[in-house]
């Protein structure tokens, strides 16, 4: 792909430009607070989490990739990480669409008017060959060189940093769906670009967006409503709900068009990071988007008025990181010989866990046992229960090592098919959270796991 960050290229090839002239991607700033734990404890927690994510197929290996993941940016996920993110996005979508009958999904394209979420300059994609051609014209004066580069940047396509503009443009067409009545919302998910945080180039982020249109007199109440709803949603899936909190955005950090902002925050071992940001944006941006069609913006909410906008923007890559961090537990247990064992368990919520059940075989006729596993695997697939085919492993593994592996993967249940299953239909089921092993009939196992997940989802 012949594209690169203009700022990075300019800093290498055109150092004569002033920062104010060549800057294209402003620095991303996060609100951080140091935790009370010692730096060494913080480091050990982070290292253990990142290593587990790589070892257990949540994140692809590589220093650069794990750094992207830790920064809450879109990275190269492994199979389990991809499934966890998919589950999280699915739950987000259900939470906003089921919370109100008037939330509609949309899919918009990048607009030339898309700007960063805080109103800063646009990010633009510049083809490296075009930039090299300009920089290679040594006969140009410094002023001509600056002018050529600025023209190239201005003509280059912008990178979308949020979904707000697309939703604002969809407001008028969507009014017919709601008979011009408020409130209603437009939701969208996908990849956006984050401004550079010092690395030189912007990076992708899996973003969620809810843009809520309401009457001016109720916008403050709706901001409070969505703050409570979103915080409750994050805490629902947490092992330690208190790690998730909300706080008002300081007045000096408010966006130009916003009267108030709230952040949903997670306390990582290294400090606090925002997961979602909510803004009471007023109607300034809506009026700017639909200039000259003032009458078409008016809605029926008891009085004719221009709606106010409440936006909810989330970073689901950082959300994945938050739930992995929140779910990882390092437990210590003494055996019968008073020997201390340490056990890592990824206690992801049942609806988020990428793998619900692992299928393994015990002693017995291997071919027949595998046939039973394959039949049970198809049954799980039909019930939409994700299963891990552990019975396909070629090297023998002890039960202890197998359980340790599945606990670190976050697998809810381990089902072992043995010779006893062939004779009586009974199999052994081990729970990740309690480590208790139960005996159940093979005809009951699918319903048992489905009921367990459904019950956890309804709490």
PyMOL commands that set and color helices and strands:
alter all, ss='L'
color gray80, all
select helices_A, chain A and resi 6-13+19-22+39-55+63-70+79-98+128-135+142-155+164-169+171-178+216-236+241-243+251-253+284-289+294-297+316-327+366-382+390-392+399-409+419-424+445-458
alter helices_A, ss='H'
color red, helices_A
select strands_A, chain A and resi 4-5+103-105+123-126+158-159+184-194+203-214+244-248+260-268+271-282+298-300+304-306+308-315+328-334+340-346+357-361+387-388+413-417+426-431+437-441
alter strands_A, ss='S'
color yellow, strands_A
deselect
rebuild
show_as cartoon
